Amino acid sequence: MAFLHCVLNLDAGAHLAHGSELAKLRGELLSLAPEDRARVVYEALFLEEAHMDAARGGSSGVPGPEEDNGFHFLGFVKGSDGRVWELNGGMPGPLERGVLGDGEDLVSEAGLRLTVGDFVEAAREVEGGGYGGLGVSLVGLVGV
């Protein structure tokens, strides 16, 4: 979900292919209340099909929808006003992490401190000084 939030919101959807399923979905979601947005996304068959295709293409077993797989995705986005938002499906809404100054982005020192810095620090503190069982993967989406 965090990935979907990022894709739909990066540069106000400017990178979505015109007429694509994602562009149509974004257009539909813009005028809806949060609860209605969640329902529309949940019911979007093309998202379910894409998700299952990606899951089947991996090298590990695909957990059933009722299974807790122990993984969690977060997204971070910078608004046009410099505010940095954490998009976390486990929270009732976006969390403002702070504000970046002119010329700072999410991979600047300040941006990293507001986003993945907390998680990297927590990983360092895991028992034994290593990453232990804490699995972290990072993906960056940027406009061109």
N, C-alpha and C positions, 0 to 999 in steps of 0.2 A: 504494500500500500504506500509506503514511503516513497518508493521508486516511482510509482504512478503519480503521486502528488508532485514530485519534482518534475517529471516529464510534462505534466499538464500545466505547471506554473512557470517553468523556465521561460523567462522573457515574455511573459503573458501569452504563451502558446505559439510564439513566432516560429518555432522550429518544427511544428507539427505539419505534416504534409496536408495541403489543402484538400478537403473532401475525404480524408482518411477517417477510419472509425474513431481514432483518438480525437481528431479535430471535431468530429460531430459530437462525441461524448462531452468534450470540453464546452462546446457551445450550449449543449443541453443543461449542463450542470451550473453554468454561471448564474442563472436567475433563481436557482432553487435554494431553499433553506438547508442547513447542514443535514438534518435527518432525511430529507428527500434526496439529497446528493448521495448519501450513504446507500439508500435503497436502490437508486438508479445504477450505481457502480456495482452493487451486489448482484443485481439482475442482468448485468451486461454479459451476455453469452460469449461475445468475442473475447472478452478478458479471461473468462474461465477457460475457454479453448486454448488461448495463447499460454496461459499459466500451466495447463496440463501438458501441452506440447513441450514446453521448456523443462518441466519436471521429468518427463519421460526421456528427454535427451541427455540427462545427467548420468553419472556412473553409479550412483547410489540408489537404493530402493526409494520408491515414492510413498511417503506416509499417507494414510487415509485422512480425510478431512476431520475426523473425530479425534485423531491422535495429536497429542501435544509434542511437537518436535523440538522444543527448547530453543528455537532460534527467534530472533526478533530483528526487525529492520527499522532504522531511523533515517530520516532525511533532514537535511539542513538547506535552507534557501535564504538568500539575501534579497530583501525587498528593494524597490527603487528608492526608498527613503533611507537605506543603509541598515535597517533593522534586520537582525538574523533570527530566523524562526526554526525551531525544531519541530519536525512533523513526525509524530510518534503515534502509531495506531493504538497504543495502550493508554493514551490520554484522551480526555474529552475534547480537546482542541489543540491548536498550535500553541507552543510555548515560546515566548520571546526570550532569546538568549543574550541579547545585547545589541549594541549599535556599532557599526564600522564607520570609520572616517573616510573622507575623500581619498581615493586611490587605494583603499584597502578592499580586498576581496576575501572569499572564504579560504583561500590557500595562503594568505598573508599570515604573518605571525599572530596578529590580533584575531584573524578569522579562525585559524586553527585552535587558538586558545578558547574561543567561544563555541567551537563545535566539537571536534574529535579529541581535543586536548584532555578533557575529563576522562574519556574512555581509555586513551593511551596511558594516562597516569594510573588509572585503576588496574589496567593490565600489568603494569610494572609492579604494582603492589601485591599481585596475586602471590600466594604462598610460594616460597623458594626464589622469589625475585624474577621468575620467568613468567611466561604467559599461561602456563598450566592449562586448565580446561577452558580458559576464556577465548572463544573464537571470535575474531574480528575480521571482517572484510570491508574494504572501502571501495566505493565507486564514485567517480566524479563526473558530473554532467555539466557541461559548459556551453555557452552560446558562442558562436563564431562571428 
